[in-house]
Structures are given as C-alpha cells and as structure tokens.
Amino acid sequence: MRIAVVGIHGGWSSERLADAVGRATGERILVDLDRARLDLAAGRLLCPDQDGRIVDLCAVDALCVKKVAGGYAPQMIDRLEMLRVATARGVRAFSDPERILRLVDRLACTVTLANAGAPLPPTTITEDLAEALCAVRAYGRAVLKPLFTSKARGMALIDAEALDAGEVAAALAGFKVGNPVMYIQQAVDLRGQDLGVCFLGGEYLGTYARRKASDADGGGAGGMTGGRAGGSAWSTSTASGGRYAPFDPSPEIIELARRAGAPFGLDFTCVDVALTDAGPYVFEVSAFGGFRGLLAARGMDVAELFTSHVLRELAR
C-alpha cells in the first residue's frame, strides 16, 4: 500500500503525518507540491519526496492532503487542480482536493457557510471603496480579512469610532492595494478566546480553545491594528501570541459545528466557532488546521488517528 502525504518538507504537521503513515505502511512518502510537474499528455503528476526520489502521484494508492502550500495564496487553487488529475485516475485522496477547493478561498468558504444557514458575524464583500466605507461605519469596529490567509496574518482591525472618515478611507485604500476584493466583518467580542471544533470522518473528535495572551479587550485606543504575527491584541491566533487550551463545548455547539462542516464533506476538518453575547458564530472551516491544537490542548495524536481512518476507508 503506497500512500503519499502531500505537505511541506520540514513542516511540523506534515512531517508528523508522514511519520505516522510511514509506520503504518512501511514506506514514508512526503511530497511538496512547490516542485510538482504535471504532464497531462502522459497522465503523470511528478513530485520529489523527502529524499529527492520522484513520485508519480497518479500511480500511488492514496494521498493524504495535509498542506498544499507553505502559506495561503491563490496558487493553492492551482495545486489542488493538479491533484484532481490524480483523483480522476482513481487515486483516493483524504480529503478530496475538489472538496478542499471550496474553502481555501475565504469568500468561497463564507458563501458555502451562509448558504447552509451557519450563523456568521455581519459580513460585507465589495470591490468598491465607498461601499466598504459605508460597511465599516455601520459596523463601528470591523476586521479586514484577506481572502487567502491563516492564523490572522494580513488581517487588520479598523475602529471607525476612533478615526475620522478620512482616516478610515485611507486605511481601506491601503488594504485594497493588496486585496482588490475587500472582505469586511464586524468585530465581535470573542471573550478572549475562540474554539476549534474538530471532526474526523464526520465524527466529533475534540475541541480546543485559542486564548489571547492577554485578557485585555482587543483593539485598544488605536484606530487600526494589524493582525500579523506578533502584532495584534484583538486576535486569538497563536501567531499573535495566543495559546491552546482544552475546552468542552455543549452538545449544541458541537452540533452547530457539525452542520457548518457538513457541506464540505472533508475527512478531517476544524470548524472555528466563537461564543459571543450575541450567540455563537462560525468564522470558517479549515481543511488543514487542528493537529497542533488538539495535541497541545487534548493530548490527541491526530496524525495517528487520521492514518487509522485512511487505512479503514481504503480497506473498504
């Protein structure tokens, strides 16, 4: 049984999953798609493994898709499209790249969640600066989010109550330079944490909390703060100093997260949920996160659990 792990050479979760798959199958194959070559005429998707050996991903038995790029970027879509060539030739993928395609773009993920009736914070998407200004004014405090990002990188908080109209407009114009489509979400009080509710094979696995390094209310007196690593008091992201902690949600929150993740049909997924005074909100669904959070907060080795799930599915 040849199972290749699609991930990042040197990446913590990718290496951990490759180790688990290697122990279970007797062959460790970790490929990084940044050096992939798709030969459509020959029907081959060639990629070097951790030892530099060329692997045809169209000729293995299965793929475990852990990461498709080192960071969130539009080329993730292109790499997932290449993986679709392998699945079209009968290679099983966990999760299926066609399903992952629906959530690497924040807008595609949000639209799917909204269409499924998931509770979302008030959200505006626009390319027009005037409309963006109206949205931020209506929200009072708003978070600007790139369409391709993780761990709050590139996000920014605008406090329209602390800035005049010109300053808000300038902040929006600056954000639009790198983000032609502006994704604007009303800032909500996270109560110092948000949750990662995780499922494997559709079954509830466990939940961890991401908690801010400080319990101080986010945003401060400044009008705009960035969400890049090390620079955000309002974000719970671990890249901004947050930490993982165990959390036991109510059955209602677990069911809410299950319904939010169901339209994507992933083998492993982590649903980001916030508990606010206005009720629970779903922020997004992830195909790639959760391994480190569950290990740090719950002691769960998801790499081993995921490998067992894959082998069970293949045995069917």
N, C-alpha and C positions, 0 to 999 in steps of 0.2 A: 504494500500500500504506500504510494508516494503522495504525500501531502505537503504542498509548499505554503509557507507563511509569507504573505505579502505585507511587508512592513518597512522599517527603517533600520539599516545596519547601525548598530550601536544604540538604538532606541530602547529604553527600559522595557516597555510592554512588548515590543516586537521580539526582542531577544528572549524574554521570559516565555512568550508563547512558542517561539521556535524551539526552545529547550524542552518544553512540555510535549510538543508534537514529536520531536526527535526521540525522546524517551519512549513514547508510546509506539512508534512505528519503526524505530531502528535507523532512521535516516533524517538528518536535520537539514532542512532546506529553507533558508530565509532569503527572499529576493526583494530588491529595492527598485521600484518602477522608474526611478530617475535615469536608469541606464537601459530601460527596455527598448526593444526594437520589434515592431510589429511588421511582419511580412505577410501581407494579405494574400498575395498570389500563392504563396506556399502554405498558407494557413498555419503560421507559426508565430508565437509570441515569445521571443527570446530575451532572457534576462539573467545576469550573473548572480550566483548565490554568494553566501558569505565567504566562500573560499575561491571565488572567481570562476567557478565552473558554470558554463552556460546551460540554463534550464529552459526547456520549451514548456511554457505554462499551458499550452494546448494539449500536452501529452501526459500531464500528471493526472492522478485520480481525483484530487480535490485541492481547493485553495481556501486558506483561512485568511480573510482580508482584515488585517489589523490596522494598517495605516497605508495610505496611497501617496502621501507626500509629507515632508517634514513640517510643513505648516499649511494652513488653509489658504488656498489660492485657486483661481479659475482652472489651472491645469489639472486639478484633481478630477474635473469632469472628463477631460481628455483621457486621463489614465484609466478611469473607470470604464470609459467606452472601449478602450483596448482590452480590458478584462472581459468585456461582453463577448469578444471573439472567442475566448476560451470556453465560456459557458455555452455558447452556441454550438460548440463542438462536443458537448456532453460532459465537460468538467464541472463537477459540483463546486459551488462557492458558498462560503459561510462568512458573512452574509452575501447574498446575490448582489453584484455590482449595480444591476438595474434598479434594485430597491434602494441602495445607498445613494444613487444619483438624486433621489428625491429629497435628500436632506443635507447635502454638503453646501448647497446654496441656502443661506438663511431665509430668503424670500420664499423659495420653493417649500421649505420645511414649514414656514409660518402659514402659507396658504393651505397646505395639507391639513395642518392642525385646525385652522379656522373652519375649513370645510367639514371637518369631523366634529365640530362643536366643542373643541377644547377651550377652556377659559384662558384668554390671553390678556395681558395688560393692553390698554388702549394703544394702538399702533397706527402709524401713518407711513406710507411708502410713496415717495414722489421724486421726480427729477427737477421740479420747479422750486426755486429758492423762495419765491413769495408764498407758495403753499407750505413749504417747510417752516417758514417763519410763523405763519398762522397756527400751525400744529404746535410748535414749541410754546407759543404764547398761551394757547389753550391748555396745554399740559402743565405749564408753570415750571416744572423741572422735567427734563427729558434726557434720555440716553440715546446717543447716536451710535449705531452699530454697523460696521462693515458687513457686507453680505458673505464674505469669506473670512472667518476668524474663529479663534478658540481661546479659552482662558481670558476673555475680556480684552485681548490685545487689539489695539486700534480703536477701542470704544472711548467715548467721551461723554461727560455729563454737562449739560447746559442748564444753569439756573436762571430762567428768564426773570425771576423776581429780584435777582441781584444785579442784573445787567440792563442797560437801556436798549432800545430797539436796534440801534446801530451796532452795538457790541454783539448782540445775538445774531444779527445778519452777517457780521464779519466772521463770527465763529462758524456759522453754517456754510458760508462761502469757502472757508478754509477746509472744512470737512469734505465738501463736494469735490475739491481738487482731486482727491484720490478715490472718491466714491460717487460716481455720476448718479447712481440710484441711491437716494438717501432713505435709510431705514431709521425711523424715529419712534421711540417707545416712551410712553410716560414712565417716569421714575417712580418706583413703588418702594415702600419701606419693607425691606427684607427681614427686619427684626434681627439683623446681624448674621443671618445665615440663609442659605437655600439648600435644597436637597437633590441628591442624585438617586433616583429610584430605578433599580436595575432588574432586568428580566433576561432569562436565558431560555431559549426555546419556547417563549411565550409564558413561562412560569416565573413567578416572583422569586427573586434571588436575595435581595437585601437592599438596604438604604444607608447612605452615609450623608452627613451634612458637611457643607463647606462653610466655615465660620470665619468672619473677618478677624484679622489680627488684633484689631481694636474694636470695642463695643461702641465707640463714638459714632454718632449719626453721620452717614455719608454725605459728601458734598462740601461741607464746611461753608465758609463765607465767600470763598472764591466763586466766580461766576462760571468757570469752565475748568474741568479737570480731566486729564487723560486717563484712559484705562490700561495703559501699557504696563508691562511688568514693573513692579516696584513703585508705581505712581498713582494709586487710586485708593482713597479711603472709603469709597462707597461700594466697591466691588468685593464680593466674597471669594473671587478667584484665587487659587493657590499661587498663580503667577504674580498676584498683587499682595502676597503675604498671608493669605488665608490658610486655614489648616483643616484637615479632615477630622471628623468626629462621628461616633456611632449615633444613629437616630432610628427610633422605632415609630413609623408613621401609623396613623389609624387605618383600618381596612378601607375607609372611604377614600383616603389619599392614594393608597395602593391601587384601588380600582380606577380612580381618575387617571393615574399614570398609565395603567394598562390600556385604557381606552385611547389615550393620547398616542401610545406607541403602536397600537394595533394596525393602523392604516399603512405603516411602513413595512411590516412583516419581516423584521430583522431577526437573525438568530440570537444575537446579543445586543441589547440596547440599554442606554441610560437616559431616563427622562428627567429633565431639570424642572423642579417644582419649587415655587415659593409660597410660603404661608404668610398671608398679609391680613391686615384688618379688614380688607375688602373681600377676603376669601382666598382660596388657593388659586394661583396662576401657574400655567405651564409656559416656560420660556422656549424650550427647544427639545428635540430628541437627537441623541448622538449615536452614531454607529461605531465610534472609536474610543470614547472615554469610559471611565468606570473601573478599570483594572486596578489602578493605584489607590483610588478612593476606597474600594471595598477591602483591599488588603490592609491599608493603614487603619481603617476605622473598624472593620469587622473581622479581620484575620482570614478573609476568604481568598484563596488562591484561584482567581478566575481563569488563569491560563490552564490549570489542570481541569477545572470544571468545563471549560469551553472545549478542550481537547476530547474529553469523555463524550460530550454532546455530539461533536462531529463524528466520532467513531460509531456512536449509536445510530446516527442518521445514515451513515454510509452502509452500516450492516443491514439496514432495512432494504 
